[in-house]
Amino acid sequence: MSTIKFAVLFLSLIISSASNAQRAAAPQNHAVDTVVSAERLSRIDGVLQQHVDENRIAGAVALVLRDNRPIYEKAFGWSDKEAGRRMSNDTVFRIASQSKAITSVAILVLLEEGKLTLASPVSRFIPEYAKTTVAVKGEVGTVPAKRQITIKDLLTHTSGYSYGTDVTVASLYEAKELGPAAGYGWYTADKEEPVCTTMARLASLPAVAQPGEAYVYGYSTDILGCVVERASGMPLDQFIATRITTPLGMKDTRFFLPAEQRARLAAVYSSGPDDKIVRAPDGAKGQGHYVDGPRKNFSGGAGLLSTAADYARFLEMIRNGGAYGATRILAPRTVALMTNNQVGTFHSTAGLGFGLGFETTDQYGANGLASVGSFRWGGAYGSTYLVDPAARLTMVFMIQQIPNRTEVATTFQNLVFQALLDSPRIGCS
């Protein structure tokens, strides 16, 4: 063999060995390359249109992103059926409890700035919570809380505070304009007072469980909204706009809609006695006060408006470890806290957990066809979302229906998953 041929062969072996070593050393990506069937994905069209045609929903916007690129984005039906206004991809929706994830991110931004910790007592920011009480089910009166409520308790819904509609405490809450006096319990958009005034009054009412001892869905994130204001020195709407929505380009996410954009807000409908839609009434249990209201009370737990595209940007930031493009909102480790179960079996004993703002899927089959490691939540008006990092998918489904007796959101998610032709992640996240 000539010297030149030997040198070329030797160099090739070195390059091959280096390449193999690099591949071996590279971190393994758990996400399998997902194959999406366009034919299967198109099944969504017929199902959602059928729901509209049968008057089970007025309309919907469905958006699915894979690697931040839309693979499905369509509007169906009516934004306002009586006005003859069609649904469009930029229709604005009341997202209710989808607000919770955004407010939770606001709190964690402050944590990363050293303004608070997960163990910080809420009373550091709202002194009225220094001594709280708990109503004991089946007994008369209340008992003192065993310890103070912490920021982590609020983020994980283990503060003990419900929405005050429980029989045990409903009359007490109603007397202080909360619980049954606040729409379905969570509604504050009609209040002529700032959120911290409302949350200070809440502290005088009993919780329904001891701090840290149970998962109780309720006012916890609204309390966090006041904490954001006190810790930052800014009103909640300004902090969210300055630190989250504006940097992410979420131009249509806010607490109240400008009057000139009134026509962009979808009308609210209800599932009637025969499960056919009827227009919801005006007021707290229907159309709300999101255009003509006092605009004083920013509900961190249930008050925001948004579009499917805006909310998908927020979720993509979370899916990408706290960054959207060149904009970083949170550190990856903080996002990992949000999207991993922090409450053990308090939330569920059937494979679902709860992180710091999201429900988590810890066991395959616990949330339909979603992979282990997925996270989700939704809002009282029927809107839902789900992020499946293993499949590199983000889904947002928007309707405006309360009460909503359809299974359309779950059906939509199933139809997205059945279009994926890879194998799901079924082990630990």
C-alpha positions in Angstrom: 0.0 0.0 0.0 1.4 3.4 -1.0 2.2 6.0 1.7 -0.5 8.3 0.4 -3.2 5.6 0.4 -2.2 4.6 3.9 -2.4 8.2 5.2 -5.9 8.6 3.7 -7.1 5.3 5.2 -5.6 6.3 8.6 -7.2 9.7 8.5 -10.6 8.2 7.6 -10.4 5.9 10.6 -9.6 8.8 12.9 -12.6 10.8 11.6 -14.9 7.8 11.9 -13.8 7.1 15.4 -14.2 10.7 16.4 -17.7 10.8 14.9 -18.7 7.7 16.7 -17.4 9.1 20.0 -19.3 12.3 19.5 -22.5 10.4 18.9 -22.0 8.2 22.0 -21.3 11.2 24.1 -24.3 13.2 22.9 -27.2 13.4 25.3 -30.1 11.2 24.3 -33.2 13.1 23.2 -36.3 11.3 24.7 -38.6 12.8 22.0 -39.1 10.3 19.2 -39.4 11.8 15.7 -43.2 12.0 15.4 -44.9 11.2 12.2 -48.2 13.1 11.8 -50.8 11.6 9.5 -52.5 14.5 7.6 -55.4 12.2 6.7 -56.0 11.3 10.3 -55.6 14.9 11.5 -58.3 16.0 9.0 -60.8 14.0 11.1 -60.9 16.9 13.4 -62.7 19.0 10.8 -65.8 16.7 10.6 -66.1 16.2 14.3 -65.9 19.9 15.3 -68.2 20.9 12.4 -70.7 18.3 13.5 -70.7 19.8 17.0 -71.5 23.2 15.5 -74.2 21.8 13.2 -75.9 19.9 16.0 -75.9 23.1 18.2 -73.7 21.5 20.9 -71.2 24.3 20.6 -71.5 27.7 19.0 -68.0 27.7 17.6 -64.4 26.9 18.4 -60.8 27.6 17.5 -58.4 24.7 17.4 -54.6 25.1 17.2 -51.9 22.4 17.2 -48.2 23.3 17.1 -45.3 20.9 16.6 -41.9 22.4 17.2 -43.6 25.8 17.3 -45.0 25.3 13.8 -48.8 25.0 13.2 -49.8 21.6 11.9 -53.5 22.4 12.5 -55.2 25.7 12.9 -58.9 26.3 12.1 -61.9 28.2 13.3 -65.4 26.7 13.3 -68.9 28.1 13.7 -69.9 31.3 15.4 -68.2 33.8 17.6 -71.6 35.4 18.1 -74.4 33.4 16.5 -77.2 35.9 17.1 -75.1 38.7 15.6 -74.1 36.6 12.6 -70.4 36.9 13.5 -68.2 34.0 12.4 -65.5 32.5 14.6 -62.0 33.4 13.4 -58.5 32.4 14.5 -57.9 35.8 16.2 -61.2 35.7 18.2 -60.6 36.7 21.9 -61.8 34.3 24.6 -62.3 34.5 28.4 -59.7 32.0 29.5 -60.7 31.8 33.2 -58.4 29.4 35.0 -55.9 29.3 32.2 -54.9 32.6 33.8 -53.4 30.5 36.7 -50.4 29.3 34.7 -49.5 32.9 33.7 -49.8 34.2 37.3 -47.7 31.3 38.5 -45.0 32.3 36.0 -45.2 35.8 37.4 -44.5 34.5 40.9 -41.6 32.4 39.7 -40.1 35.4 37.9 -40.1 37.1 41.3 -38.6 34.0 42.8 -35.7 34.1 40.3 -35.1 37.7 41.2 -34.8 36.9 44.9 -38.0 38.7 45.9 -39.5 35.6 47.5 -39.0 31.8 47.9 -41.4 28.9 47.8 -41.2 28.7 51.6 -42.0 32.4 52.1 -45.1 32.9 54.2 -47.9 34.7 52.4 -48.2 37.0 55.4 -44.9 38.6 54.5 -46.8 40.3 51.6 -50.4 40.2 52.9 -50.3 40.5 56.8 -53.9 39.4 57.1 -52.8 35.8 56.5 -50.6 35.7 59.6 -53.3 33.9 61.4 -55.9 32.0 59.4 -58.7 29.5 60.4 -60.0 26.3 59.0 -63.6 25.1 59.0 -63.8 21.5 60.1 -66.3 19.4 58.1 -69.2 18.1 60.2 -68.4 20.4 63.1 -69.5 23.8 64.2 -67.0 26.7 64.2 -63.4 26.8 63.1 -60.0 25.9 64.3 -56.7 27.8 63.9 -54.5 26.8 61.0 -51.6 24.6 62.1 -49.1 26.8 60.3 -48.9 29.8 58.0 -49.6 29.4 54.3 -46.6 29.5 52.0 -46.1 30.5 48.4 -45.7 26.9 47.5 -49.0 26.1 49.1 -50.6 28.6 46.8 -48.8 27.4 43.7 -49.9 23.8 44.3 -53.4 24.5 45.5 -52.6 23.1 49.0 -53.4 26.3 50.9 -56.8 24.9 52.0 -58.7 27.8 50.4 -61.6 26.7 48.1 -63.9 29.0 46.0 -66.2 29.3 49.0 -69.1 27.4 47.5 -68.8 24.4 49.9 -71.8 24.0 52.1 -69.5 24.3 55.2 -68.5 27.9 54.4 -70.8 29.2 51.6 -72.9 31.5 53.8 -69.8 33.0 55.4 -68.2 33.7 52.0 -71.4 35.1 50.5 -71.7 37.6 53.3 -68.3 39.0 52.3 -69.1 39.1 48.6 -67.1 36.0 47.7 -68.1 32.4 47.0 -71.8 32.2 45.9 -71.8 36.0 45.7 -69.0 36.0 43.0 -70.6 34.3 40.0 -69.6 30.6 40.2 -67.2 31.5 43.0 -64.2 32.7 41.2 -65.5 35.8 39.4 -64.2 39.2 40.4 -64.3 41.3 37.2 -67.3 43.3 38.5 -65.7 44.4 41.7 -65.1 48.1 42.4 -61.9 47.3 44.4 -58.3 46.1 43.7 -57.5 42.5 44.1 -55.5 43.0 47.3 -58.5 44.4 49.0 -60.5 41.3 48.0 -57.8 38.9 49.1 -57.3 40.6 52.4 -61.0 40.1 53.1 -60.6 36.4 52.1 -58.1 36.0 54.9 -60.8 36.6 57.5 -62.8 33.6 56.1 -62.0 30.0 56.9 -60.2 27.6 54.6 -61.6 24.1 54.3 -58.3 22.2 54.9 -55.1 22.7 56.8 -52.2 24.2 54.8 -50.2 21.5 53.0 -52.6 18.7 53.9 -54.9 18.5 50.9 -55.3 19.6 47.3 -58.2 22.2 47.3 -58.9 24.1 44.1 -59.9 27.7 44.8 -58.6 31.2 45.4 -55.0 30.3 45.8 -53.8 31.9 42.6 -55.8 35.0 43.2 -53.9 35.4 46.5 -50.7 35.0 44.4 -51.9 37.8 42.2 -51.8 40.1 45.2 -48.4 38.8 46.2 -47.1 39.7 42.7 -48.4 43.3 43.3 -46.9 43.6 46.8 -43.5 42.0 45.9 -43.0 43.9 42.6 -44.6 47.2 43.5 -46.6 47.0 40.3 -50.3 46.3 39.6 -50.7 42.7 38.4 -51.8 43.7 34.9 -48.8 45.8 34.4 -46.4 43.2 35.8 -47.8 40.5 33.5 -47.7 42.8 30.5 -44.1 44.0 31.2 -42.5 40.7 32.2 -44.5 38.1 30.3 -47.0 39.0 27.6 -45.2 41.9 25.9 -41.8 40.1 25.7 -43.5 37.0 24.3 -45.5 39.0 21.7 -48.8 38.1 23.3 -50.6 41.2 22.0 -54.1 40.0 22.7 -53.7 38.8 26.3 -55.1 41.2 29.0 -57.6 41.4 31.8 -60.1 43.7 30.0 -60.8 44.3 26.3 -60.7 47.9 24.9 -64.2 49.0 23.9 -63.2 49.4 20.3 -62.4 45.7 20.1 -65.7 44.6 21.5 -66.6 42.6 18.4 -63.5 40.4 18.8 -64.8 38.9 22.1 -66.7 35.6 21.6 -70.2 35.4 23.1 -70.7 33.0 26.0 -73.2 30.1 25.6 -74.4 27.4 27.9 -75.3 23.7 27.5 -79.1 23.7 27.8 -81.3 20.9 29.3 -81.1 19.0 26.0 -77.4 19.7 25.7 -78.1 22.2 22.9 -76.6 25.6 23.3 -78.4 28.6 24.6 -77.0 32.1 24.9 -75.7 32.8 28.5 -77.2 35.8 30.3 -75.4 39.0 30.9 -73.5 39.4 34.2 -71.1 37.3 36.3 -72.6 33.9 35.3 -72.6 34.7 31.6 -71.1 37.4 29.4 -69.3 39.1 32.2 -67.8 42.6 32.6 -64.7 42.2 30.4 -65.5 45.2 28.2 -67.7 47.5 30.2 -66.7 46.6 33.8 -65.0 48.6 36.5 -61.5 47.4 35.3 -60.2 47.5 38.9 -59.9 43.9 40.0 -57.2 41.7 38.3 -58.0 38.1 39.0 -54.8 36.2 38.7 -56.7 33.0 39.0 -59.5 33.5 36.5 -59.5 37.0 34.9 -57.5 37.0 31.7 -58.6 37.2 28.0 -56.5 35.7 25.2 -56.4 34.1 21.8 -55.4 30.6 20.8 -52.2 31.9 19.1 -51.3 34.1 22.1 -51.7 31.3 24.6 -49.8 28.9 22.4 -46.8 31.3 22.5 -46.9 31.2 26.3 -47.1 27.4 26.3 -44.2 27.1 23.8 -42.1 29.2 26.2 -42.8 26.6 28.9 -42.2 23.7 26.5 -38.9 25.1 25.5 -37.6 25.4 29.1 -38.5 29.0 29.7 -37.5 30.6 26.4 -39.4 31.6 23.3 -36.9 32.4 20.5 -34.4 34.8 21.9 -36.7 35.8 24.8 -36.1 34.1 28.1 -38.7 34.4 30.8 -37.7 31.6 33.3 -34.7 29.3 33.8 -35.0 25.6 32.7 -34.8 24.4 36.3 -37.7 26.6 37.3 -39.8 25.3 34.5 -39.0 21.7 35.6 -40.5 22.6 39.0 -43.7 23.8 37.3 -44.1 20.8 35.1 -43.3 18.0 37.5 -45.6 16.7 40.3 -45.1 18.5 43.6 -48.1 17.2 45.5 -47.7 13.4 45.6 -51.1 11.8 45.5 -53.0 14.8 46.9 -54.3 15.7 43.4 -54.9 12.2 42.1 -54.2 8.6 43.0 -54.6 7.5 39.4 -51.4 8.8 37.7 -52.0 12.5 37.6 -50.0 15.1 39.6 -49.9 18.8 40.0 -46.8 21.0 39.7 -46.6 24.7 40.2 -49.5 25.7 38.0 -50.1 22.7 35.8 -51.6 19.2 36.1 -49.0 16.6 35.2 -49.3 13.2 33.5 -47.2 10.8 35.5 -48.6 7.5 34.2 -49.5 6.6 30.6 -53.3 6.3 30.3 -54.0 8.7 33.2 -54.8 11.4 30.7 -56.1 9.7 27.6 -53.4 9.3 25.0 -51.0 11.9 26.4 -47.4 10.9 27.0 -45.8 10.8 30.4 -44.4 14.2 31.1 -47.4 16.0 29.5 -49.0 18.9 31.3 -52.4 20.6 30.9 -55.2 22.7 32.4 -58.3 24.6 31.2 -60.8 27.3 32.0 -64.4 27.4 33.3 -65.6 28.7 29.9 -64.6 25.4 28.3 -61.1 26.3 26.9 -58.3 23.8 27.4 -54.7 23.2 26.5 -52.2 20.4 26.6 -48.5 20.3 26.1 -46.8 17.0 25.2 -43.0 17.5 25.3 -42.2 14.0 24.2 -44.3 14.5 21.0 -43.1 18.1 20.7 -46.7 19.2 20.6 -48.7 22.1 22.0 -52.5 22.0 21.7 -54.9 24.9 22.4 -58.7 24.5 22.1 -61.0 27.5 22.7 -64.7 27.6 23.2 -67.0 29.9 25.3 -69.5 27.7 27.1 -70.5 27.6 30.8 -71.8 25.3 32.0 -70.4 23.0 29.3 -71.7 19.4 29.2 -69.9 18.4 26.0 -66.8 16.2 25.8 -65.6 18.2 22.8 -62.2 19.3 24.3 -61.3 15.7 25.2 -62.4 14.5 21.8 -60.3 17.1 20.1 -57.2 16.0 22.0 -57.9 12.3 21.2 -58.2 13.2 17.5 -54.8 15.0 17.6 -53.1 12.0 19.3 -54.6 9.4 17.0 -52.9 11.3 14.1 -49.4 10.6 15.6 -47.9 7.4 14.2 -45.0 7.1 16.6 -44.9 5.2 19.9 -45.7 7.2 23.0 -43.5 7.7 26.1 -44.9 5.3 28.7 -42.1 5.3 31.2 -41.1 7.9 33.7 -40.7 11.5 32.5 
